[in-house]
């Protein structure tokens, strides 16, 4: 019995050795050991295993090869194999017993393990040259028998002797030119992939890396007999590959060596069915994923197969071996044609293709169809000069390969651009318009008159997509509207079209500044410089018959710029009235502004239940004011009138292109179109499509086209190129100035009154309350004098002011809407969406509570301050410093003085104070030292209410009020009977 392993001391001499053993399941393996060496330099029985875990202890006598060997040997030990391949929990013994069970064993797993072990054994055997190597004894002794590695590689010659009845097959082995007798000599193959033969204590490897399975049968057998009835199959499937790879001696049939100059051939076909994944690579050399390879018939990729013609033999490049063998059966025997391949010349042709952008891997390349034919059209001629032949797979469509060109012309013609052009595919000329549906639907295949399929170049889909998408007309006519001038210019600048246009339009393309226009004589007031520029711009788009979008920030005066332009139309002989469409709440604001700046404009307010539904009346007016709701209701009637201008204020009202309102608006007829909005895009850029399509129909193509080409790329994919492209298309028709851009031209404070129309329910509540108090107060004045009515008057005015704000302030059971609250929320949303901050003042805490509820519903954050607020400064600091808190609700009495709120640049005063000085103090919370921006103040006044009367009294008694009056009671004491009647009228 051999003694157990003992510890080897590093302080004494030792030797690393490698010991070959046979494992029950894994075949031949090596283990590594260190052996203690005695004073006579002999190996002793004292030894221990060495692995990566303890190798460093013995590093003094190990070289780099030893470390490599130890690492590889560790990987093939049964514990390492178990750890790598065991999926389920269990013991090592169970794993091997189940895996290698003769009946139920896992054959696939056995193959995988065998390949894993064999590849590492091959590396180990190669590294063992000049290393001390042994066969392990049956008792585990690592140094039982010394073996050596042959210094040179052996050769194998395979013999085939064809007899009348059969073929004998056997190999012979030579080493250093001498034949080795290996049969029946207890030789073993310690590795099969490739073969390593242990014979007479020597390890042999072989030239041409012979597979060990080809030698294994002959270790104990002289030859194999192949019966005549399976001869043909055997010769083709087994003998031919052997002839390609190894030295073969034949008797009874002929092996003929042949040499030719290779001629390269490219065969292209659709990637229509599953192809083996190992053979398919992209043009960039990356392997295709499985889902990219398995594609249905008509797939949008092409496969290029590189073959080489050697004489009459067509050999695929992927087989790139030194020899290619084909079998020819003669009348009484076989001829094996052994073609010598010129691999260097083949690689030269592969490099030629690579230099032209086609990377061949494993004999193939895969390109998408458009790129494939673009490549063919570009290089076909040059490749043929280099000796390449190009062929199509006969089972595929007959594709056109040849010169492809396009020639497009664009001529200005009255209100349109006429588009004409031809496309050339080789000898065929096709009208440009014939490609329209193909370009729009991205169909690349175009059928030529001779039945061939031409592939439309990929770049045309980008270059001419917008042209076809925006063009109108059918058959042979294709037209673009004038507002697509930017697109026409882009085509011309990119040498994609030849353009002819009038001098006027050429001038438009070259313009740098908009022409200055004088203000109309009937305009009362002055325009700030940026407003005058806006007025000039409105003339600019009008002169060229373009629709325009005036998209200045809220508060910059879109109304006054538009009114100046409408006054100019009146003075210059406009043939019909202009229609101004807006939210109902804005009608009175427009009316008030028109009376102030353009008092000579004849204005019809076309609203209300009792409006006269007859368009003939419009001829007596310059401007018709109406609401979106009325247009929707009176759509058919309004379509009968041809307006000079149709102008949409707050044009985001038509942001939904499929709404009834949008559809009704688009049906109206006019000479000019204009939209006004501070927020052209609220939710999605589809808002923009709807509005721009109203002012310039067709500018952005159809809804479907816009969604596909702009909406999805911009909003979902964040495509910067598409964003810039969209901006370029709409830029000529939008004038947008932010407050920050024109700050120097603005006064420090801008005040504006916003009139709010009561809802029907609100109006009913107001009129009922007004009648009650009016009768009661006037009767008291008549009977007891004005002094006795003061308390009742205060009480009545308070109720009316509350109802003018929101009836719920006077009656908690009121459930309907308030016109003022709707307008306040609309403007708050607009201001906040643009990143501004706003102070909202009311003298009624109840009113602030209602506004709070509305802000909560809209998820708009706010700070709050009234008389009961404990930590006022904390609310101020939060508002001043938090960029995500845009609104501050403040009770006028609690916050009118003593606060510094310079973070805000908008102030909303929800209800008029008797004394304007108190309002001014509120505005000064924002407009004070430290404020960098112009402050915009909006006073919300409910139309046809006591609030309007209070404004009128402020103007009438301004001096008295500002000097003396600070309370409601003080104001009441100074009211005459006529004043009271006016307030309650």
Beta strands, then each sheet from edge to edge (+ up, - down):
strand 1: 14-23
strand 2: 27-37
strand 3: 43-49
strand 4: 133-135
strand 5: 145-149
strand 6: 155-162
strand 7: 166-175
strand 8: 178-180
strand 9: 188-191
strand 10: 196-199
strand 11: 202-205
strand 12: 224-227
strand 13: 247-251
strand 14: 254-259
strand 15: 263-270
strand 16: 301-310
strand 17: 313-316
strand 18: 323-329
strand 19: 334-340
strand 20: 364-368
strand 21: 389-392
strand 22: 404-413
strand 23: 416-425
strand 24: 428-431
strand 25: 445-447
strand 26: 453-455
strand 27: 479-481
strand 28: 498-500
strand 29: 548-550
strand 30: 578-582
strand 31: 603-605
strand 32: 623-627
strand 33: 642-649
strand 34: 669-676
strand 35: 734-735
strand 36: 749-756
strand 37: 838-842
strand 38: 862-865
strand 39: 887-891
strand 40: 906-909
strand 41: 935-942
sheet 1: 3+ 2- 1+ 4+ 5- 11- 10+ 9-
sheet 2: 8+ 7- 6+ 13+
sheet 3: 8+ 7- 12+
sheet 4: 14+ 19+ 18-
sheet 5: 17+ 16- 15+ 21+
sheet 6: 17+ 16- 20+
sheet 7: 24+ 23- 22+ 28+
sheet 8: 24+ 23- 27+
sheet 9: 25+ 26-
sheet 10: 31+ 32+ 30+ 33+ 34+ 29+ 35+
sheet 11: 36+ 41+ 40+ 37+ 39+ 38+
end
